[in-house]
Amino acid sequence: MREQRLKRTSVTGHPTMTGRDKRYEYLSLTVGPREKPADARTRVAEHAEYGKWELMRSAVLYDGARRFVLRRRIMRVDRTL
């Protein structure tokens, strides 16, 4: 299983990921075709529960691999002092 943080301009084809929406950060999980789907499901659930990520897109690739794109809202905090 491979994890990769995505830049806003590295994934095309979806309007919220083209750089106009700076409220989210993205994480891509790629699961090989020989890995168990239950392991991938567990990994996505762990990211959702502990890292506050939400599943945005899932896809099955041509070679049988699975790709999950997760996103979470970036919390902007202003200085108070």
Buried (B, 14 or more C-beta within 10 A) or exposed (E): EEEEEBEBEEBEEEEBBEEEEEEBBBBBBBBEEEBEEEEBEEBBEEBBEEEEBEBBBBEEEEEEBBBBBBBBEEEEEEEEE
